[in-house]
Amino acid sequence: MSNITYLTQEGYDKLQAEVDELKTDGRANVAKAIAEARAQGDLSENAEYDAAKDAQGMLEMKINKLETALASARIIDQSQLDDSKVGIFSVVTIKNLKSSKEVTYTLTSETEANLKEKKISLSSPIGKGLLGKEVGDIAEVETPGGIMKFEIKNITL
């Protein structure tokens, strides 16, 4: 059973471009590194060859993971989503009740999550705590440092 990955069209296109890049340039670079290492002689004691083969395995594993995510992807039309409750692709402004600091996050799938862009995964502790909440609700989020409380200030798409 595969897990469904919810993506925006932009996120899907970005993943597809990354897979295409890895399959073309990534594989070509790894093949070149293997050929260079092979040219150095005895493969049984060739650390460069072993490293290049390991890099090839990691590359193929990453391609496989991304292709699996794309195969199980469902593209969500954001115009059809409800902004009365926190859900996938909601833009949520929350207020930390302890520090009174406000921050705005976009809830996304794991594949689109990027903290620098303030995009957090629905499966993260904060994402799970916010899911289904409405403006004015208090979300309690369990963190390694204890329970944090956030007030939902605004929800948009």
C-alpha positions in Angstrom: 0.0 0.0 0.0 1.5 3.3 -1.0 1.0 6.6 0.8 -0.7 9.3 -1.1 1.4 12.5 -1.6 -0.6 15.7 -1.9 1.1 18.3 -4.1 0.4 21.5 -5.8 1.0 21.6 -9.5 4.1 23.7 -8.8 5.4 21.1 -6.3 4.7 18.2 -8.8 6.5 20.0 -11.6 9.5 20.7 -9.3 9.8 17.1 -8.3 9.5 15.9 -11.9 12.3 18.4 -12.9 14.5 17.1 -10.1 14.0 13.4 -11.3 14.8 14.4 -14.9 17.9 16.2 -13.7 19.1 13.2 -11.6 18.4 10.8 -14.4 20.4 12.8 -17.0 23.1 14.9 -15.4 23.3 12.9 -12.2 23.7 9.6 -13.8 26.2 11.0 -16.3 28.4 12.5 -13.6 28.4 9.2 -11.6 29.2 7.2 -14.7 32.1 9.5 -15.4 33.4 9.2 -11.8 33.2 5.4 -12.0 35.1 5.4 -15.4 37.8 7.6 -14.0 38.2 5.4 -10.9 38.2 2.2 -13.0 41.0 3.7 -15.1 43.2 3.9 -12.0 43.9 0.2 -11.9 43.2 -2.6 -9.4 39.5 -2.3 -8.4 39.9 -4.4 -5.2 41.9 -1.7 -3.5 40.5 1.3 -5.2 38.8 3.6 -2.7 37.7 6.1 -5.4 35.9 3.2 -7.3 34.1 2.1 -4.1 33.1 5.7 -3.4 31.8 6.2 -6.9 29.8 3.0 -6.7 28.3 4.1 -3.4 27.4 7.4 -4.9 25.7 5.6 -7.8 23.7 3.5 -5.3 22.6 6.6 -3.4 21.6 8.4 -6.6 19.5 5.5 -7.7 17.9 5.3 -4.3 17.0 9.0 -4.4 15.6 8.6 -8.0 13.5 5.7 -6.8 12.1 7.6 -3.8 11.2 10.6 -5.9 9.5 8.5 -8.6 7.5 6.7 -5.9 6.3 10.0 -4.5 5.4 11.1 -8.1 3.5 7.9 -8.8 1.4 8.3 -5.6 0.9 12.0 -6.0 -2.4 13.7 -6.1 -2.4 17.2 -7.4 -4.7 19.5 -5.3 -6.5 22.4 -6.8 -6.1 25.1 -4.1 -9.1 27.0 -5.4 -11.3 24.1 -4.2 -10.0 24.0 -0.6 -11.9 25.3 2.4 -10.2 28.1 4.4 -12.4 27.9 7.5 -10.3 25.1 9.0 -6.6 24.4 8.9 -5.8 21.8 6.2 -3.3 21.0 3.5 -1.9 24.1 1.8 -3.5 26.4 4.4 -1.5 29.5 5.2 -1.8 29.8 9.0 -0.8 32.7 11.3 -0.3 31.4 14.8 0.7 33.2 18.0 2.9 31.4 20.6 1.0 32.0 23.8 4.2 31.9 25.9 6.3 34.3 23.9 3.5 36.2 22.1 5.4 35.8 18.9 3.4 35.5 15.7 4.6 33.4 12.7 2.9 32.4 9.5 3.4 28.9 8.0 2.0 27.1 4.9 1.1 23.5 5.6 2.3 21.2 2.9 3.2 17.6 2.1 6.5 16.3 3.3 8.0 16.5 -0.2 7.2 20.3 -0.4 8.2 21.2 3.2 10.9 23.8 3.4 11.4 25.7 6.7 13.3 28.5 5.0 10.2 29.2 3.0 8.0 28.7 6.1 6.4 25.6 4.6 5.9 22.9 7.2 4.7 19.3 6.7 1.3 18.2 7.9 3.1 15.3 9.5 5.3 17.5 11.6 4.4 18.1 15.3 3.2 21.6 14.6 1.3 20.5 11.4 -0.5 17.7 13.3 -1.4 20.1 16.1 -2.8 22.7 13.8 -4.8 20.4 11.5 -8.5 20.9 11.7 -8.3 24.0 13.9 -10.3 27.2 13.3 -9.5 30.8 13.9 -9.5 31.5 17.6 -8.8 27.8 18.6 -5.8 26.9 20.8 -3.5 24.2 19.4 -1.4 22.2 21.8 1.7 20.9 20.2 3.9 18.3 21.9 7.6 19.0 21.4 10.7 17.5 23.0 10.8 20.6 25.3 7.2 20.2 26.5 3.8 21.2 25.3 3.6 24.5 23.4 0.3 26.4 22.9 -0.5 28.4 19.8 -3.6 30.5 19.1 -4.8 30.4 15.5 -5.0 34.0 14.4 -5.7 33.7 10.6 -6.2 31.0 7.9 -6.0 31.7 4.2 -5.1 29.7 1.1 
